[in-house]
Amino acid sequence: MQSLRDIYKELCESPEKLESRSSSACTVDIEDIFGSMRTHAEDFRVWSQLSVLAQHDLAKLKAQTEVLWADCRARSMEQLSKDGEKSTKDRVDDLTLRDQAYQKGLAVLHDAEKRAGLFKSVEQAMWMRKDMLQSMNARQCKELSSIQG
């Protein structure tokens, strides 16, 4: 059986798998409401934990991006000094923003933000799925009792 971290890594590396698995997790089989109810708690637990992992990774990347900003800023100031240019705050920030390493770091951060948002959305959809399952179960029980009544 795969560990949660392995599942998370696999889903992060394949957006298609993430979309497919999240879609199937949020789907309700109308023909088997009881089956959906039986598996919902475990599905919800998994997606909640995956969401926590995504938020944790996002927090780490935010911290790394801040360190990267400081490093790139220092390099920009050093470069301006070498070139004999005045290192104003705006000039240093402009060079830092255009630094390739910083741009790559930002791209990684934006991807992580997107992923974390997707995992959070699935977790929220699972909350709604629970309410829908309860409602459908109650309606089904009411219909059955009126037929048998």
SULZI-V694108 format. One record per backbone hydrogen bond with DSSP energy under -0.5 kcal/mol. CO is the residue of the C=O (numbers start at 1). NH is the residue of the N-H. E is the energy in kcal/mol with one decimal. If there is no record, write none. Layout:
co:CO nh:NH e:E
co:CO nh:NH e:E
//
This chain:
co:3 nh:7 e:-2.3
co:4 nh:8 e:-2.7
co:5 nh:9 e:-2.6
co:6 nh:10 e:-2.5
co:7 nh:11 e:-2.5
co:8 nh:12 e:-2.4
co:9 nh:13 e:-1.9
co:10 nh:14 e:-1.0
co:14 nh:18 e:-2.2
co:15 nh:19 e:-2.5
co:16 nh:20 e:-2.6
co:17 nh:21 e:-3.1
co:18 nh:22 e:-2.3
co:19 nh:23 e:-2.1
co:20 nh:24 e:-2.3
co:21 nh:25 e:-1.9
co:22 nh:26 e:-1.4
co:23 nh:27 e:-0.7
co:27 nh:29 e:-0.5
co:28 nh:30 e:-1.0
co:29 nh:32 e:-1.4
co:30 nh:33 e:-0.6
co:32 nh:36 e:-2.2
co:33 nh:37 e:-2.6
co:34 nh:38 e:-2.4
co:35 nh:39 e:-1.8
co:36 nh:40 e:-1.2
co:37 nh:41 e:-0.7
co:39 nh:43 e:-2.4
co:40 nh:44 e:-3.2
co:41 nh:45 e:-2.3
co:42 nh:46 e:-2.3
co:43 nh:47 e:-2.5
co:44 nh:48 e:-2.5
co:45 nh:49 e:-2.3
co:46 nh:50 e:-2.5
co:47 nh:51 e:-2.1
co:48 nh:52 e:-1.9
co:49 nh:53 e:-2.3
co:50 nh:54 e:-2.3
co:51 nh:55 e:-2.3
co:52 nh:56 e:-2.4
co:53 nh:57 e:-2.7
co:54 nh:58 e:-2.3
co:55 nh:59 e:-2.3
co:56 nh:60 e:-2.1
co:57 nh:61 e:-2.4
co:58 nh:62 e:-2.3
co:59 nh:63 e:-2.0
co:60 nh:64 e:-2.4
co:61 nh:65 e:-2.4
co:62 nh:66 e:-1.9
co:63 nh:67 e:-1.9
co:64 nh:68 e:-2.5
co:65 nh:69 e:-2.5
co:66 nh:70 e:-2.0
co:67 nh:71 e:-2.5
co:68 nh:72 e:-2.9
co:69 nh:73 e:-2.5
co:70 nh:74 e:-2.2
co:71 nh:75 e:-2.2
co:72 nh:76 e:-2.3
co:73 nh:77 e:-2.4
co:74 nh:78 e:-2.4
co:75 nh:79 e:-2.6
co:76 nh:80 e:-2.5
co:77 nh:81 e:-2.2
co:78 nh:82 e:-2.5
co:79 nh:83 e:-2.3
co:80 nh:85 e:-2.6
co:81 nh:84 e:-1.0
co:86 nh:88 e:-1.3
co:88 nh:92 e:-2.7
co:89 nh:93 e:-2.8
co:90 nh:94 e:-2.4
co:91 nh:95 e:-2.3
co:92 nh:96 e:-2.5
co:93 nh:97 e:-2.7
co:94 nh:98 e:-1.4
co:95 nh:99 e:-0.6
co:96 nh:99 e:-1.0
co:99 nh:103 e:-2.4
co:100 nh:104 e:-2.4
co:101 nh:105 e:-2.2
co:102 nh:106 e:-2.6
co:103 nh:107 e:-2.1
co:104 nh:108 e:-2.2
co:105 nh:109 e:-2.2
co:106 nh:110 e:-2.9
co:107 nh:111 e:-2.1
co:108 nh:112 e:-2.1
co:109 nh:113 e:-2.3
co:110 nh:114 e:-2.2
co:111 nh:115 e:-2.5
co:112 nh:116 e:-2.8
co:113 nh:117 e:-2.1
co:114 nh:118 e:-2.1
co:115 nh:119 e:-2.6
co:116 nh:120 e:-2.3
co:117 nh:121 e:-2.3
co:118 nh:122 e:-2.2
co:119 nh:123 e:-2.2
co:120 nh:124 e:-2.4
co:121 nh:125 e:-2.6
co:122 nh:126 e:-2.3
co:123 nh:127 e:-1.3
co:124 nh:128 e:-1.9
co:125 nh:129 e:-2.5
co:126 nh:130 e:-2.0
co:127 nh:131 e:-1.7
co:128 nh:132 e:-2.4
co:129 nh:133 e:-2.9
co:130 nh:134 e:-2.3
co:131 nh:135 e:-2.2
co:132 nh:136 e:-2.9
co:133 nh:137 e:-2.5
co:134 nh:138 e:-2.4
co:135 nh:139 e:-2.4
co:136 nh:140 e:-2.5
co:137 nh:141 e:-2.7
co:138 nh:142 e:-2.2
co:139 nh:143 e:-2.4
co:140 nh:144 e:-2.5
co:141 nh:145 e:-2.3
co:142 nh:146 e:-1.9
co:143 nh:147 e:-1.9
co:144 nh:148 e:-2.3
co:145 nh:149 e:-1.7
//
